[in-house]
């Protein structure tokens, strides 16, 4: 084979390898297109529309991607947030019960 023929084969092989690498990277990382915006009020995760309880946060799972997140850290934050929601909810319920008790005592005194 001549030098020109060898160089041409070399260029074809390099081009084919580059095309395969480009195709693989496009599949793994996407082609750079933007995601469509979410509809107003929509969320990519599942949370109740009303009051969020600790159990709602514990059941929350985020979709993973190639360039995702450290699951252990996010799980730790979600557990901490769920515990804080449970504590705040219990405190709120206790205060509401105490308020109802005080209102009933006040109502009894007025009658």
WODADA-V45089 format. One record per run of one state. SS is the DSSP state (helix for helix, strand for strand, loop for the rest). FROM is the first residue (numbers start at 0). TO is the last residue. If there is no record, write none. Layout:
BEGIN
{{SS/FROM/TO} {SS/FROM/TO}}
END
This chain:
BEGIN
{{loop/0/1} {helix/2/28} {loop/29/52} {helix/53/57} {loop/58/69} {helix/70/109} {loop/110/110}}
END
